[in-house]
Amino acid sequence: MEISGKTVLVTGGAGFIGSHLVDSLLRLGGDVTVFDNFDDFYSGKEQNIEGHVEHPRFHLVRGTILDYQALSKAMEGSELVFHLAAQPGIRYCLTNPTKASDVNVTGTLNVLLACKNLGVEKLVYASSSSLYGNVTRVPIQEAAPLNPTSIYGATKLAAEKYCLAYYQTYGLPVTCLRYFSVYGPRGRPDQVLYSMAQRAAAGSAPVVYGDGKQSRDFTFVSDIISGTVLAAFRDDSVGQVFNLGFGAEFSISEAAERINEYFRNRQDPIHKPAYGGDFSRTLCDNQKARHQLGWSPKVSFTAGLDQFLDWFSKTRTQAPGQERPPA
């Protein structure tokens, strides 16, 4: 499937990952509609897309995926749908489980139903590595057991299962992508790298939950976007699940140390109790995406962290987590 000339809907298109995807889709010649409710989970998302407002192939619809009628109307005429709208935040979902389920599960069902009823050519769903929970073997393959340990992970698993069921039952062309620890410019303030950078830049001690030995396969946002677009291109990706992760792991303590070094901050991290549902490590086996999608992540954690911190340093006086995209 080509993007150029296609009518595309991106749910959650004003968010961190969604706005980067919109940038890419417009560059590739798509006619792009962003459907976003600008939830107050974090503020300033308008700045993520304000550079596109005058673009002739950009359209913005404010609405929630919980409103089927509004969603369906916005989706009319769309040939390709990227579903990125979600309630993120593992710790937030612990204290707001009903909202997490409403948005991530019921909202996804609305997207699936609208895609089916409107004859969308393909749906790409942004899933999560949180589905795996505490793993016993790494690197993590797509066939690994799915045992989420968090409310967030459980809702994303339910949504992914619904996506695959719609493919099996109704033949809806859908591809599911399990993102691993995405970071980069426009990142959300609740994300671990952002929150540590915010404290280190102010000369305060970064906060580390748990002993800091837990590791993550941090994946730069531009690599996530390239994999997401490739999944849309490939017709043979339909009905399948792909891991999108760089394929290397770094401990939270190591990330805190690198962030402190960048800001020349001498305050050692403060350790707080690990939150419920946390997991010890993630390391992505990305061979399936490499072989079937032709995907190859480019940005190492060292290089990507520097890019993120450079952006953070230049923009931290603006609204949290924001950057103005190119027109």
C-alpha positions in Angstrom: 0.0 0.0 0.0 1.3 3.4 -0.9 0.7 6.4 1.3 0.8 9.1 -1.3 -2.7 10.1 -2.3 -4.3 8.0 0.4 -6.8 9.4 2.8 -5.5 8.6 6.3 -7.0 8.9 9.8 -4.7 9.0 12.8 -6.5 8.6 16.2 -4.4 10.3 18.9 -2.6 12.1 16.2 -1.7 15.1 18.4 0.1 13.1 21.0 3.8 12.2 21.3 4.0 9.3 18.9 1.0 10.3 16.9 2.2 13.7 16.0 5.5 12.3 14.7 3.5 9.8 12.6 1.5 12.7 11.2 4.7 14.5 10.2 5.9 11.4 8.3 2.5 10.7 6.6 2.3 14.3 5.3 5.8 14.1 4.0 4.9 10.9 2.2 1.9 12.6 0.4 -1.0 11.4 2.5 -4.2 13.3 3.1 -4.2 13.2 6.9 -7.0 13.7 9.4 -6.1 13.8 13.1 -8.8 12.7 15.5 -7.8 13.6 19.1 -9.7 14.7 22.2 -6.8 16.6 23.7 -7.3 14.9 27.1 -6.0 16.8 30.1 -3.7 13.9 31.0 -1.0 16.2 29.9 -1.3 19.7 28.3 0.2 21.4 25.3 -0.5 18.8 22.6 -1.8 21.6 20.3 1.8 22.7 19.7 2.7 19.3 18.4 0.6 19.8 15.3 0.2 23.6 15.0 2.8 23.8 12.3 0.4 21.7 10.0 -2.7 23.7 10.6 -2.4 25.5 7.3 -1.3 22.4 5.3 -3.8 21.7 2.6 -3.6 17.9 3.3 -4.0 18.2 7.1 -7.3 18.1 8.9 -8.0 18.2 12.6 -11.2 16.8 14.3 -11.5 17.2 18.0 -13.3 14.2 19.4 -13.1 11.1 21.6 -13.0 7.5 20.4 -15.6 6.8 23.0 -18.1 8.7 20.8 -18.8 6.3 18.0 -20.8 8.7 15.9 -18.2 11.4 15.9 -15.4 8.9 15.3 -17.3 7.3 12.4 -18.0 10.7 10.8 -14.4 11.6 11.0 -13.4 8.3 9.5 -15.7 8.5 6.5 -13.6 8.3 3.3 -10.5 7.1 5.0 -8.6 4.3 3.3 -6.0 3.8 6.0 -6.4 4.2 9.8 -3.6 4.3 12.4 -5.0 3.8 15.9 -2.8 5.4 18.4 -5.3 7.0 20.7 -5.0 5.5 24.2 -4.9 6.2 27.9 -1.1 5.9 28.6 0.8 5.8 31.8 1.3 2.6 33.8 1.2 4.4 37.2 -1.8 6.6 36.1 -3.8 3.5 35.0 -3.2 1.9 38.4 -5.3 4.6 40.0 -7.7 5.1 37.1 -8.5 1.6 35.9 -12.0 2.3 34.7 -10.9 5.2 32.4 -8.0 3.0 31.2 -10.5 0.2 30.2 -13.0 2.6 28.7 -10.4 4.3 26.4 -8.1 1.4 25.6 -10.7 -1.3 25.2 -14.1 0.2 24.5 -12.5 3.0 22.4 -10.6 0.4 20.4 -13.8 -1.6 19.8 -15.4 1.6 18.4 -12.4 2.1 16.1 -12.7 -1.5 14.9 -16.5 -1.3 14.3 -16.1 2.0 12.4 -13.3 0.5 10.2 -15.5 -2.6 9.5 -18.6 -0.6 8.7 -16.8 1.9 6.5 -14.7 -0.6 4.6 -11.3 0.8 5.6 -8.5 -0.9 3.6 -6.2 -1.3 6.5 -5.9 -0.6 10.2 -2.6 -0.4 12.0 -2.9 -0.7 15.8 -0.3 0.6 18.3 0.0 -2.1 20.9 2.6 -2.4 23.7 5.4 -4.5 25.1 3.6 -4.2 28.4 1.6 -7.2 27.2 4.5 -9.5 28.1 4.8 -8.5 31.8 7.6 -10.1 33.7 9.4 -12.4 31.3 11.6 -15.4 32.1 13.5 -15.4 28.8 15.0 -12.6 26.6 15.1 -11.4 23.9 11.3 -11.4 23.8 9.7 -12.9 20.7 6.2 -12.3 19.6 5.3 -15.9 20.6 6.3 -15.3 24.2 3.5 -15.7 26.8 1.3 -12.7 27.3 1.0 -12.1 31.1 0.6 -8.3 31.7 1.3 -7.3 35.3 -0.3 -3.8 35.0 -3.8 -2.5 34.4 -2.4 -0.6 31.4 -0.9 -3.8 29.9 -4.1 -5.8 30.5 -6.2 -3.2 28.6 -3.7 -3.1 25.7 -3.8 -6.9 25.6 -7.6 -6.9 25.5 -7.6 -4.3 22.7 -5.0 -6.3 20.7 -7.1 -9.5 21.0 -10.1 -7.6 19.7 -8.1 -6.4 16.7 -7.0 -9.9 15.8 -10.6 -11.2 16.4 -12.0 -8.7 14.0 -9.5 -9.9 11.4 -10.4 -13.6 12.0 -14.1 -13.0 12.2 -14.8 -10.2 9.7 -11.7 -10.2 7.6 -10.8 -6.6 8.7 -7.2 -6.0 7.5 -5.3 -5.1 10.7 -1.7 -5.2 11.8 -0.7 -4.9 15.5 2.6 -3.4 16.5 4.1 -3.9 20.0 6.1 -0.8 20.8 9.0 -1.0 23.3 9.7 2.0 25.6 9.4 4.8 23.0 11.2 8.0 23.8 12.2 11.2 22.0 11.2 14.8 21.3 7.6 15.7 22.4 7.8 12.9 25.0 5.2 12.9 27.7 6.1 14.4 31.1 5.1 11.2 32.9 7.7 9.1 31.0 10.7 8.1 33.0 13.4 9.8 30.8 11.4 13.0 30.7 10.7 13.1 34.5 14.4 12.4 35.3 15.6 15.1 32.8 13.2 17.6 34.3 14.6 17.1 37.8 18.3 16.9 36.7 17.9 20.1 34.7 16.7 21.9 37.8 19.6 20.5 39.9 17.4 18.1 41.8 17.9 14.4 42.3 16.3 12.2 39.7 13.7 9.8 41.1 14.2 6.1 40.4 11.4 3.7 41.3 12.8 0.4 42.7 16.5 -0.4 42.8 17.2 0.9 39.3 18.4 -2.4 38.0 15.3 -2.9 35.9 16.1 -2.5 32.3 14.2 -1.2 29.3 14.7 -1.6 25.5 14.4 2.2 24.8 13.4 2.8 21.2 13.7 6.2 19.6 10.5 7.6 18.2 11.8 8.0 14.6 12.5 4.2 14.5 9.0 3.5 15.8 7.5 5.7 13.1 9.5 4.0 10.3 8.3 0.6 11.5 4.7 1.8 11.7 4.7 3.2 8.2 6.4 0.0 6.8 3.7 -2.1 8.4 1.1 -0.1 6.5 3.0 -0.5 3.2 3.2 -4.3 3.5 0.1 -6.3 2.5 1.5 -9.4 4.0 1.5 -7.9 7.5 -2.3 -8.2 7.7 -3.4 -10.4 10.7 0.0 -10.3 12.2 1.8 -8.9 15.3 5.2 -7.4 15.2 7.6 -6.3 18.0 9.1 -2.8 17.4 12.1 -2.4 19.7 15.7 -1.4 19.1 17.1 -4.7 20.5 19.3 -3.5 23.3 18.6 -2.9 27.0 19.7 -0.2 29.5 19.1 -0.1 33.2 17.1 2.8 34.7 20.1 3.6 36.9 22.3 3.9 33.8 19.8 6.2 32.1 19.7 8.4 35.3 23.5 8.6 35.3 23.7 9.6 31.7 21.0 12.3 32.2 22.9 13.6 35.3 26.1 13.8 33.2 24.4 15.7 30.5 23.1 18.4 32.9 26.2 18.2 35.0 24.0 17.5 37.9 25.7 16.1 41.0 22.6 15.0 42.9 22.5 11.2 43.2 19.1 9.6 42.3 16.5 9.2 45.0 15.1 5.7 45.2 11.4 5.2 45.9 9.4 1.9 46.1 8.6 0.3 42.8 5.0 0.7 41.7 2.6 -2.1 41.3 2.8 -3.9 38.0 6.4 -2.9 37.3 8.6 -5.5 35.5 12.3 -6.3 35.7 13.4 -6.1 32.1 12.5 -5.9 28.5 14.7 -6.8 25.5 13.1 -7.0 22.1 13.6 -9.7 19.5 12.9 -7.7 16.4 13.8 -10.3 13.8 10.3 -10.7 12.5 9.9 -7.0 11.8 13.4 -6.9 10.2 12.6 -9.8 7.9 9.0 -9.3 7.0 8.7 -5.5 7.1 12.3 -4.6 6.0 12.6 -2.6 9.2 16.0 -1.6 10.7 16.1 0.6 13.7 18.9 3.2 13.4 19.1 5.3 16.5 21.1 3.9 19.5 20.1 4.8 23.0 23.2 6.9 23.5 22.6 8.9 20.3 18.8 9.1 20.9 19.1 10.2 24.5 21.4 13.0 23.4 18.8 14.1 20.8 16.0 13.9 23.4 18.0 15.9 26.0 19.0 18.5 23.4 15.4 19.0 22.5 14.4 19.1 26.2 17.0 21.7 27.0 15.8 24.0 24.1 12.1 23.6 24.9 11.6 23.1 28.6 10.5 26.7 29.0 7.6 25.9 26.7 4.6 23.8 27.6 5.7 20.4 28.8 6.7 17.8 26.2 6.2 19.9 23.1 8.0 20.8 20.0 6.7 22.6 16.9 6.8 20.4 13.9 7.9 21.5 10.5 5.2 22.9 8.2 
